[in-house]
Amino acid sequence: MKQAPLVLRLQARAARALMRLPTPVLFRLAGGRRVERGGCVLDERIQFMLALAEGLGRGTVSTDATVAERRRALDLDSLVFAPTSPPLESVTDLRVNERIAVRIYRPRGLSARAPGVVYIHGGGFTLGSLDSHDPVCRALANDVSAILVAVQYRLAPEHPFPAAADDVTEAFRWVTREGTRWGIDPSRVAVAGDSAGGNLAAVVALDTRGDVHPPRLQALIYPAVDQTMSFPSLHVMAKGFILELETIRWFRENYVPDVNARKNPRASPWFADVTGAPPALVQTAGFDPLRDEGEGYAEKLRAAGVAVTARRYPSLVHGYLSLTGYFPATREPWNDLVTALRAALK
């Protein structure tokens, strides 16, 4: 993992110290006015975090920044409130091929043939890396008691659609084919991802539904599933809650610049025939522009006869998975994710 610059480490330390203050104090520091949209009330501690990030100049990065600058910012900012990394038996970086890298996390105390989770990071198909989601992957491997394989797929705009979709499906099949070398039981593998990674996890689930070893579960965390951007929450939550409409448009232009490809089911699972897809867990956040499309996709899966567990966490924002170290409200979706994966991989 990359080490954050000293100034960010000091800011992170100060922010974590502030988060130990009582919630009423933080609420007053954030302005003391409740934030509500469509019946959802923003968590008061997250409200303070948003105000603090804006004050420190660590809010949404301007789209005038270069792609490299935005990638660096996400890699670093995602570590500030991430879960504490537990001790693991091993963490190994490998390559599937010249295009695809993976990081394999093995918790302590696993049996010789253990379950596996293929994890696909978010970042709008443009940002994100093995490093940006490293704390999340370490904690998830430990709590699920599974070997977790994080995938670094090719990013846009250098590699537009379908590069990422092709890479993650290839990586999943590589895990079910070669994973016995690292003790993974190929019949007990789930796929999970957040945001753009949720899109790609859904693609993997559809691409591999006829395989000998399809995913036991597709865990879709605030997924982006509609490149046509047709759902109302995109406009209701357009600004002020970490992920913003302007940024989503920028991501889309990077990943699917061809307008005619935006309804392709591997770019937008919302337009796919989802018959025969594996069971799904779909989590959404009340203050997320992607909320409605995630919930719409859960309903689409359910209507096709797929077993679906779907839940909205009304007080949370996009990206809450990387906030589980310091925000009590994020523990519930984390525990629900862990419980669902453990149950599916028994």
URUR-V61137 format. One record per residue. RES is the residue in one letter. PSI is psi in radians with two decimals (none if undefined). Layout:
res:RES psi:PSI
res:RES psi:PSI
//
This chain:
res:M psi:2.54
res:K psi:2.57
res:Q psi:2.33
res:A psi:2.63
res:P psi:2.74
res:L psi:-0.73
res:V psi:-0.70
res:L psi:-0.65
res:R psi:-0.66
res:L psi:-0.72
res:Q psi:-0.74
res:A psi:-0.73
res:R psi:-0.73
res:A psi:-0.73
res:A psi:-0.72
res:R psi:-0.66
res:A psi:-0.75
res:L psi:-0.61
res:M psi:-0.21
res:R psi:-0.13
res:L psi:2.71
res:P psi:2.57
res:T psi:-0.77
res:P psi:-0.59
res:V psi:-0.80
res:L psi:-0.67
res:F psi:-0.73
res:R psi:-0.69
res:L psi:-0.48
res:A psi:0.07
res:G psi:-0.34
res:G psi:0.30
res:R psi:2.22
res:R psi:2.39
res:V psi:2.13
res:E psi:2.41
res:R psi:2.09
res:G psi:0.66
res:G psi:-0.09
res:C psi:2.33
res:V psi:2.18
res:L psi:2.38
res:D psi:2.32
res:E psi:-0.60
res:R psi:-0.64
res:I psi:-0.62
res:Q psi:-0.72
res:F psi:-0.71
res:M psi:-0.74
res:L psi:-0.72
res:A psi:-0.70
res:L psi:-0.76
res:A psi:-0.71
res:E psi:-0.71
res:G psi:-0.55
res:L psi:0.00
res:G psi:0.46
res:R psi:0.52
res:G psi:-2.64
res:T psi:2.24
res:V psi:2.37
res:S psi:2.48
res:T psi:-0.08
res:D psi:-0.29
res:A psi:2.68
res:T psi:2.82
res:V psi:-0.73
res:A psi:-0.71
res:E psi:-0.70
res:R psi:-0.64
res:R psi:-0.76
res:R psi:-0.73
res:A psi:-0.77
res:L psi:-0.75
res:D psi:-0.68
res:L psi:-0.82
res:D psi:-0.51
res:S psi:-0.21
res:L psi:-0.23
res:V psi:-0.86
res:F psi:0.40
res:A psi:2.80
res:P psi:2.64
res:T psi:2.34
res:S psi:2.09
res:P psi:2.81
res:P psi:2.31
res:L psi:2.86
res:E psi:-0.73
res:S psi:2.66
res:V psi:2.10
res:T psi:2.25
res:D psi:2.27
res:L psi:3.02
res:R psi:2.33
res:V psi:-0.74
res:N psi:-2.90
res:E psi:-0.28
res:R psi:-0.48
res:I psi:2.17
res:A psi:2.67
res:V psi:2.73
res:R psi:2.16
res:I psi:2.13
res:Y psi:2.10
res:R psi:1.99
res:P psi:2.93
res:R psi:2.61
res:G psi:0.32
res:L psi:2.73
res:S psi:3.02
res:A psi:-0.64
res:R psi:1.77
res:A psi:2.77
res:P psi:2.86
res:G psi:2.69
res:V psi:2.17
res:V psi:2.05
res:Y psi:2.32
res:I psi:2.06
res:H psi:2.73
res:G psi:-3.01
res:G psi:0.42
res:G psi:0.45
res:F psi:0.04
res:T psi:-0.63
res:L psi:-3.13
res:G psi:2.71
res:S psi:3.11
res:L psi:-0.56
res:D psi:-0.69
res:S psi:-0.55
res:H psi:0.23
res:D psi:-0.82
res:P psi:-0.71
res:V psi:-0.78
res:C psi:-0.68
res:R psi:-0.84
res:A psi:-0.68
res:L psi:-0.74
res:A psi:-0.79
res:N psi:-0.80
res:D psi:-0.56
res:V psi:-0.34
res:S psi:0.92
res:A psi:2.71
res:I psi:2.09
res:L psi:2.30
res:V psi:1.87
res:A psi:2.43
res:V psi:2.25
res:Q psi:1.79
res:Y psi:2.93
res:R psi:2.47
res:L psi:2.64
res:A psi:2.81
res:P psi:-0.12
res:E psi:-0.60
res:H psi:1.50
res:P psi:3.06
res:F psi:2.37
res:P psi:0.44
res:A psi:-0.90
res:A psi:-0.76
res:A psi:-0.76
res:D psi:-0.75
res:D psi:-0.78
res:V psi:-0.63
res:T psi:-0.71
res:E psi:-0.70
res:A psi:-0.74
res:F psi:-0.79
res:R psi:-0.57
res:W psi:-0.72
res:V psi:-0.78
res:T psi:-0.40
res:R psi:-0.72
res:E psi:-0.14
res:G psi:-0.34
res:T psi:-0.40
res:R psi:-0.50
res:W psi:0.24
res:G psi:0.26
res:I psi:2.27
res:D psi:1.95
res:P psi:-0.33
res:S psi:-0.06
res:R psi:1.19
res:V psi:2.30
res:A psi:2.82
res:V psi:2.43
res:A psi:2.66
res:G psi:2.74
res:D psi:2.42
res:S psi:-2.08
res:A psi:-0.59
res:G psi:-0.52
res:G psi:-0.70
res:N psi:-0.87
res:L psi:-0.57
res:A psi:-0.68
res:A psi:-0.67
res:V psi:-0.79
res:V psi:-0.79
res:A psi:-0.66
res:L psi:-0.73
res:D psi:-0.59
res:T psi:0.17
res:R psi:-0.38
res:G psi:0.07
res:D psi:2.86
res:V psi:-0.68
res:H psi:1.39
res:P psi:2.94
res:P psi:2.43
res:R psi:-0.53
res:L psi:2.50
res:Q psi:1.99
res:A psi:1.89
res:L psi:1.91
res:I psi:2.06
res:Y psi:1.09
res:P psi:2.61
res:A psi:1.93
res:V psi:0.02
res:D psi:1.77
res:Q psi:-0.12
res:T psi:-0.16
res:M psi:0.99
res:S psi:0.03
res:F psi:2.54
res:P psi:-0.53
res:S psi:-0.36
res:L psi:-0.55
res:H psi:-0.57
res:V psi:-0.66
res:M psi:0.67
res:A psi:-0.45
res:K psi:2.46
res:G psi:0.00
res:F psi:0.91
res:I psi:-1.24
res:L psi:2.24
res:E psi:2.74
res:L psi:-0.73
res:E psi:-0.72
res:T psi:-0.71
res:I psi:-0.74
res:R psi:-0.72
res:W psi:-0.76
res:F psi:-0.79
res:R psi:-0.75
res:E psi:-0.59
res:N psi:-0.81
res:Y psi:-0.74
res:V psi:1.20
res:P psi:-0.43
res:D psi:1.90
res:V psi:-0.63
res:N psi:-0.28
res:A psi:-0.09
res:R psi:-0.29
res:K psi:0.06
res:N psi:2.25
res:P psi:-0.41
res:R psi:-0.24
res:A psi:-0.69
res:S psi:1.59
res:P psi:-0.35
res:W psi:-0.51
res:F psi:0.16
res:A psi:2.73
res:D psi:1.97
res:V psi:0.20
res:T psi:2.30
res:G psi:0.14
res:A psi:2.68
res:P psi:2.86
res:P psi:2.63
res:A psi:2.53
res:L psi:2.19
res:V psi:2.08
res:Q psi:2.40
res:T psi:2.81
res:A psi:2.47
res:G psi:-0.65
res:F psi:0.96
res:D psi:2.20
res:P psi:-0.44
res:L psi:0.04
res:R psi:-0.89
res:D psi:-0.62
res:E psi:-0.59
res:G psi:-0.78
res:E psi:-0.63
res:G psi:-0.69
res:Y psi:-0.66
res:A psi:-0.74
res:E psi:-0.65
res:K psi:-0.79
res:L psi:-0.81
res:R psi:-0.72
res:A psi:-0.43
res:A psi:0.08
res:G psi:0.18
res:V psi:2.41
res:A psi:2.11
res:V psi:2.33
res:T psi:2.04
res:A psi:2.39
res:R psi:2.40
res:R psi:2.38
res:Y psi:1.69
res:P psi:-0.37
res:S psi:0.02
res:L psi:2.92
res:V psi:2.90
res:H psi:2.43
res:G psi:0.20
res:Y psi:-0.35
res:L psi:-0.54
res:S psi:0.17
res:L psi:0.14
res:T psi:-0.10
res:G psi:-0.45
res:Y psi:0.08
res:F psi:1.90
res:P psi:-0.60
res:A psi:-0.35
res:T psi:-0.16
res:R psi:-0.58
res:E psi:-0.92
res:P psi:-0.59
res:W psi:-0.84
res:N psi:-0.64
res:D psi:-0.70
res:L psi:-0.83
res:V psi:-0.79
res:T psi:-0.76
res:A psi:-0.75
res:L psi:-0.76
res:R psi:-0.73
res:A psi:-0.73
res:A psi:-0.48
res:L psi:0.14
res:K psi:none
//
